[in-house]
């Protein structure tokens, strides 16, 4: 036959499958991180419809596992945040698990649940994974904070950043960070 293979070999597929499940997180104690966390069903509006439950979940988690929310925006089906963890602490994964769990407990159990989630006793509200990016420097921090605040405009939820109520933009205006 000769030439390049048209389809990956069984070995290549095994390596790809292992690589897909063996992703790595960058745990830096006291670091700042950008996150995107999504609902499992992106058509739902649970985050904004249940904003008080989400705020309570954050408060409960922060009380036992402190962190600073440097910037955040909550959209109907996902949220973006920049957090800074305390010195010597790199465990953002536990914080997200607790936030997701606390929020989920506050909602009725009427969502669609896959067989794999049901077998593990999971709800079907959140995507299992989330996007995490380690903030590298001040420019990277500023770019991600700006991205967070422009996100409701990008998704055509509002015409201006200041029109979206679930955003740290308003706090930053009060602090004089934004005009």
MIDO-650567 format. One record per residue (C-alpha): residue number from 1; x negated, z negated, y; residue in three letters. Coordinates in pm, 1 decimal, padded with zeros to 6 digits. Layout:
BEGIN
seq=NUM, xx=X, zz=Z, yy=Y, type=ALA $
...
//
This chain:
BEGIN
seq=1, xx=00000.0, zz=00000.0, yy=00000.0, type=UNK $
seq=2, xx=-00264.1, zz=-00086.7, yy=00264.0, type=UNK $
seq=3, xx=-00212.9, zz=-00161.9, yy=00632.2, type=UNK $
seq=4, xx=-00051.0, zz=-00464.3, yy=00790.5, type=UNK $
seq=5, xx=00223.5, zz=-00642.8, yy=00604.6, type=UNK $
seq=6, xx=00566.7, zz=-00574.5, yy=00741.0, type=UNK $
seq=7, xx=00696.8, zz=-00924.1, yy=00658.6, type=UNK $
seq=8, xx=00509.9, zz=-01254.5, yy=00658.4, type=UNK $
seq=9, xx=00381.4, zz=-01377.5, yy=00323.7, type=UNK $
seq=10, xx=00527.4, zz=-01686.6, yy=00155.7, type=UNK $
seq=11, xx=00215.2, zz=-01878.6, yy=00261.4, type=UNK $
seq=12, xx=00258.5, zz=-01771.3, yy=00625.7, type=UNK $
seq=13, xx=00622.6, zz=-01878.5, yy=00614.5, type=UNK $
seq=14, xx=00523.2, zz=-02218.3, yy=00471.1, type=UNK $
seq=15, xx=00262.2, zz=-02267.5, yy=00744.3, type=UNK $
seq=16, xx=00515.6, zz=-02167.1, yy=01010.6, type=UNK $
seq=17, xx=00776.7, zz=-02406.4, yy=00868.6, type=UNK $
seq=18, xx=00525.7, zz=-02694.1, yy=00865.1, type=UNK $
seq=19, xx=00408.7, zz=-02608.6, yy=01217.9, type=UNK $
seq=20, xx=00765.9, zz=-02602.6, yy=01347.0, type=UNK $
seq=21, xx=00835.6, zz=-02955.0, yy=01220.9, type=UNK $
seq=22, xx=00490.7, zz=-03098.2, yy=01294.1, type=UNK $
seq=23, xx=00498.7, zz=-03058.0, yy=01671.3, type=UNK $
seq=24, xx=00293.3, zz=-03296.3, yy=01880.3, type=UNK $
seq=25, xx=00382.5, zz=-03509.6, yy=02177.0, type=UNK $
seq=26, xx=00128.3, zz=-03601.8, yy=02438.9, type=UNK $
seq=27, xx=00141.4, zz=-03981.5, yy=02455.3, type=UNK $
seq=28, xx=-00052.6, zz=-04101.1, yy=02760.7, type=UNK $
seq=29, xx=-00016.2, zz=-04469.7, yy=02841.0, type=UNK $
seq=30, xx=00102.8, zz=-04518.1, yy=03197.8, type=UNK $
seq=31, xx=00149.8, zz=-04143.3, yy=03238.7, type=UNK $
seq=32, xx=00414.8, zz=-03943.1, yy=03420.3, type=UNK $
seq=33, xx=00628.9, zz=-03702.1, yy=03222.5, type=UNK $
seq=34, xx=00890.0, zz=-03434.1, yy=03286.7, type=UNK $
seq=35, xx=01180.6, zz=-03419.1, yy=03041.0, type=UNK $
seq=36, xx=01472.3, zz=-03189.8, yy=02966.4, type=UNK $
seq=37, xx=01736.5, zz=-03343.4, yy=02741.0, type=UNK $
seq=38, xx=02036.9, zz=-03137.1, yy=02624.1, type=UNK $
seq=39, xx=02373.4, zz=-03195.0, yy=02470.0, type=UNK $
seq=40, xx=02416.7, zz=-03042.6, yy=02124.3, type=UNK $
seq=41, xx=02718.2, zz=-02845.8, yy=02250.1, type=UNK $
seq=42, xx=02604.7, zz=-02688.5, yy=02576.1, type=UNK $
seq=43, xx=02961.1, zz=-02589.7, yy=02671.4, type=UNK $
seq=44, xx=03064.8, zz=-02955.3, yy=02706.2, type=UNK $
seq=45, xx=03050.2, zz=-03149.7, yy=03033.3, type=UNK $
seq=46, xx=02999.3, zz=-03496.3, yy=02886.8, type=UNK $
seq=47, xx=02712.1, zz=-03605.2, yy=03108.3, type=UNK $
seq=48, xx=02897.1, zz=-03566.0, yy=03437.1, type=UNK $
seq=49, xx=03236.9, zz=-03662.4, yy=03295.6, type=UNK $
seq=50, xx=03085.0, zz=-03987.4, yy=03164.6, type=UNK $
seq=51, xx=02823.5, zz=-04050.1, yy=03433.2, type=UNK $
seq=52, xx=02893.3, zz=-04426.8, yy=03439.8, type=UNK $
seq=53, xx=02822.1, zz=-04455.8, yy=03066.6, type=UNK $
seq=54, xx=02500.2, zz=-04259.6, yy=03115.9, type=UNK $
seq=55, xx=02393.0, zz=-04483.8, yy=03404.2, type=UNK $
seq=56, xx=02468.1, zz=-04791.8, yy=03191.9, type=UNK $
seq=57, xx=02258.9, zz=-04650.3, yy=02905.5, type=UNK $
seq=58, xx=01965.9, zz=-04601.1, yy=03143.6, type=UNK $
seq=59, xx=02003.6, zz=-04951.4, yy=03289.3, type=UNK $
seq=60, xx=02020.3, zz=-05116.7, yy=02946.0, type=UNK $
seq=61, xx=01715.6, zz=-04929.4, yy=02824.1, type=UNK $
seq=62, xx=01515.4, zz=-04994.1, yy=03141.8, type=UNK $
seq=63, xx=01588.5, zz=-05367.1, yy=03119.2, type=UNK $
seq=64, xx=01411.6, zz=-05395.9, yy=02780.9, type=UNK $
seq=65, xx=01168.7, zz=-05103.2, yy=02811.7, type=UNK $
seq=66, xx=01077.2, zz=-05059.2, yy=03180.2, type=UNK $
seq=67, xx=00996.3, zz=-04722.6, yy=03331.3, type=UNK $
seq=68, xx=01021.4, zz=-04564.1, yy=03673.7, type=UNK $
seq=69, xx=01256.6, zz=-04272.9, yy=03727.1, type=UNK $
seq=70, xx=01065.1, zz=-04072.7, yy=03987.3, type=UNK $
seq=71, xx=01321.3, zz=-03792.0, yy=03999.2, type=UNK $
seq=72, xx=01630.7, zz=-03697.8, yy=03804.0, type=UNK $
seq=73, xx=01927.6, zz=-03464.9, yy=03799.4, type=UNK $
seq=74, xx=02225.1, zz=-03485.6, yy=03566.7, type=UNK $
seq=75, xx=02412.8, zz=-03163.0, yy=03501.5, type=UNK $
seq=76, xx=02723.9, zz=-03131.6, yy=03285.6, type=UNK $
seq=77, xx=02534.7, zz=-03042.3, yy=02966.4, type=UNK $
seq=78, xx=02172.7, zz=-03144.7, yy=03024.3, type=UNK $
seq=79, xx=01948.4, zz=-03352.5, yy=03243.0, type=UNK $
seq=80, xx=01597.9, zz=-03333.2, yy=03382.9, type=UNK $
seq=81, xx=01385.0, zz=-03632.7, yy=03471.2, type=UNK $
seq=82, xx=01035.4, zz=-03731.7, yy=03575.3, type=UNK $
seq=83, xx=00938.8, zz=-04076.3, yy=03451.5, type=UNK $
seq=84, xx=00629.6, zz=-04287.4, yy=03498.7, type=UNK $
seq=85, xx=00565.3, zz=-04539.7, yy=03223.8, type=UNK $
seq=86, xx=00398.4, zz=-04878.1, yy=03275.3, type=UNK $
seq=87, xx=00023.0, zz=-04909.6, yy=03228.1, type=UNK $
seq=88, xx=-00063.5, zz=-04939.7, yy=02860.5, type=UNK $
seq=89, xx=00272.5, zz=-04795.0, yy=02748.8, type=UNK $
seq=90, xx=00324.4, zz=-04441.3, yy=02617.4, type=UNK $
seq=91, xx=00647.2, zz=-04487.6, yy=02422.8, type=UNK $
seq=92, xx=00895.3, zz=-04256.4, yy=02593.2, type=UNK $
seq=93, xx=01039.6, zz=-04157.5, yy=02253.7, type=UNK $
seq=94, xx=01190.4, zz=-04503.1, yy=02198.2, type=UNK $
seq=95, xx=01338.3, zz=-04498.8, yy=02547.4, type=UNK $
seq=96, xx=01509.8, zz=-04163.6, yy=02490.4, type=UNK $
seq=97, xx=01638.6, zz=-04277.0, yy=02150.5, type=UNK $
seq=98, xx=01788.7, zz=-04590.0, yy=02308.1, type=UNK $
seq=99, xx=01942.3, zz=-04399.8, yy=02601.0, type=UNK $
seq=100, xx=02097.5, zz=-04139.2, yy=02372.5, type=UNK $
seq=101, xx=02229.4, zz=-04407.3, yy=02134.8, type=UNK $
seq=102, xx=02375.6, zz=-04626.0, yy=02409.1, type=UNK $
seq=103, xx=02546.0, zz=-04328.9, yy=02575.9, type=UNK $
seq=104, xx=02685.2, zz=-04205.4, yy=02243.5, type=UNK $
seq=105, xx=02827.2, zz=-04546.5, yy=02153.6, type=UNK $
seq=106, xx=03031.7, zz=-04537.1, yy=02474.2, type=UNK $
seq=107, xx=03212.0, zz=-04215.7, yy=02378.0, type=UNK $
seq=108, xx=03498.4, zz=-04143.6, yy=02141.6, type=UNK $
seq=109, xx=03391.8, zz=-04009.6, yy=01802.1, type=UNK $
seq=110, xx=03568.2, zz=-03675.5, yy=01819.0, type=UNK $
seq=111, xx=03272.5, zz=-03436.2, yy=01837.2, type=UNK $
seq=112, xx=03187.6, zz=-03184.2, yy=01567.6, type=UNK $
seq=113, xx=02921.4, zz=-03327.0, yy=01334.4, type=UNK $
seq=114, xx=02714.9, zz=-03109.5, yy=01101.2, type=UNK $
seq=115, xx=02667.1, zz=-03206.7, yy=00737.5, type=UNK $
seq=116, xx=02300.1, zz=-03288.2, yy=00796.4, type=UNK $
seq=117, xx=02384.4, zz=-03519.1, yy=01087.0, type=UNK $
seq=118, xx=02667.5, zz=-03684.7, yy=00894.0, type=UNK $
seq=119, xx=02432.4, zz=-03746.7, yy=00600.2, type=UNK $
seq=120, xx=02194.4, zz=-03928.3, yy=00836.6, type=UNK $
seq=121, xx=02471.8, zz=-04120.8, yy=01009.7, type=UNK $
seq=122, xx=02409.0, zz=-03936.3, yy=01338.1, type=UNK $
seq=123, xx=02654.7, zz=-03835.8, yy=01603.9, type=UNK $
seq=124, xx=02675.1, zz=-03475.5, yy=01721.9, type=UNK $
seq=125, xx=02638.9, zz=-03537.0, yy=02095.2, type=UNK $
seq=126, xx=02271.1, zz=-03476.9, yy=02170.5, type=UNK $
seq=127, xx=02022.5, zz=-03217.1, yy=02057.3, type=UNK $
seq=128, xx=01777.8, zz=-03397.9, yy=01831.5, type=UNK $
seq=129, xx=01474.2, zz=-03290.8, yy=02026.0, type=UNK $
seq=130, xx=01391.3, zz=-03274.9, yy=02394.2, type=UNK $
seq=131, xx=01137.4, zz=-03097.9, yy=02610.8, type=UNK $
seq=132, xx=00851.2, zz=-03310.7, yy=02737.6, type=UNK $
seq=133, xx=00567.8, zz=-03210.8, yy=02968.2, type=UNK $
seq=134, xx=00283.8, zz=-03438.0, yy=03077.0, type=UNK $
seq=135, xx=00241.8, zz=-03428.5, yy=03454.2, type=UNK $
seq=136, xx=-00118.0, zz=-03324.8, yy=03522.1, type=UNK $
seq=137, xx=-00165.5, zz=-03388.6, yy=03892.3, type=UNK $
seq=138, xx=00012.0, zz=-03427.8, yy=04227.2, type=UNK $
seq=139, xx=00092.6, zz=-03055.8, yy=04257.7, type=UNK $
seq=140, xx=00241.4, zz=-03051.1, yy=03908.5, type=UNK $
seq=141, xx=00443.7, zz=-03363.1, yy=03995.6, type=UNK $
seq=142, xx=00577.2, zz=-03205.1, yy=04317.4, type=UNK $
seq=143, xx=00666.9, zz=-02877.0, yy=04141.6, type=UNK $
seq=144, xx=00865.3, zz=-03057.7, yy=03872.0, type=UNK $
seq=145, xx=01044.7, zz=-03281.1, yy=04121.5, type=UNK $
seq=146, xx=01141.3, zz=-02974.0, yy=04325.7, type=UNK $
seq=147, xx=01256.6, zz=-02798.6, yy=04006.9, type=UNK $
seq=148, xx=01475.8, zz=-03097.1, yy=03922.1, type=UNK $
seq=149, xx=01642.1, zz=-03096.1, yy=04261.7, type=UNK $
seq=150, xx=01704.3, zz=-02720.3, yy=04279.0, type=UNK $
seq=151, xx=01850.2, zz=-02710.9, yy=03926.4, type=UNK $
seq=152, xx=02220.6, zz=-02748.3, yy=04021.8, type=UNK $
seq=153, xx=02180.5, zz=-02453.9, yy=04260.2, type=UNK $
seq=154, xx=01998.9, zz=-02252.4, yy=03992.9, type=UNK $
seq=155, xx=02292.0, zz=-02310.5, yy=03756.2, type=UNK $
seq=156, xx=02536.8, zz=-02214.6, yy=04035.2, type=UNK $
seq=157, xx=02708.4, zz=-02551.6, yy=04029.3, type=UNK $
seq=158, xx=02671.8, zz=-02591.3, yy=04406.9, type=UNK $
seq=159, xx=02547.0, zz=-02372.1, yy=04693.0, type=UNK $
seq=160, xx=02305.5, zz=-02636.4, yy=04832.9, type=UNK $
seq=161, xx=02090.8, zz=-02906.7, yy=04672.4, type=UNK $
seq=162, xx=02249.6, zz=-03178.3, yy=04885.8, type=UNK $
seq=163, xx=02596.1, zz=-03089.7, yy=04750.3, type=UNK $
seq=164, xx=02521.2, zz=-03210.9, yy=04395.4, type=UNK $
seq=165, xx=02603.6, zz=-03583.1, yy=04362.6, type=UNK $
seq=166, xx=02407.7, zz=-03661.8, yy=04042.8, type=UNK $
seq=167, xx=02057.7, zz=-03615.8, yy=04177.4, type=UNK $
seq=168, xx=01769.7, zz=-03827.8, yy=04303.0, type=UNK $
seq=169, xx=01748.7, zz=-03583.5, yy=04593.6, type=UNK $
seq=170, xx=01974.3, zz=-03813.9, yy=04797.1, type=UNK $
seq=171, xx=01744.9, zz=-04112.3, yy=04737.3, type=UNK $
seq=172, xx=01443.6, zz=-03906.5, yy=04843.4, type=UNK $
seq=173, xx=01616.9, zz=-03803.4, yy=05165.8, type=UNK $
seq=174, xx=01688.4, zz=-04171.5, yy=05242.0, type=UNK $
seq=175, xx=01321.8, zz=-04254.8, yy=05174.1, type=UNK $
seq=176, xx=01209.6, zz=-03978.3, yy=05411.7, type=UNK $
seq=177, xx=01040.7, zz=-03775.3, yy=05135.9, type=UNK $
seq=178, xx=01273.2, zz=-03482.3, yy=05205.5, type=UNK $
seq=179, xx=01410.3, zz=-03397.5, yy=05552.5, type=UNK $
//
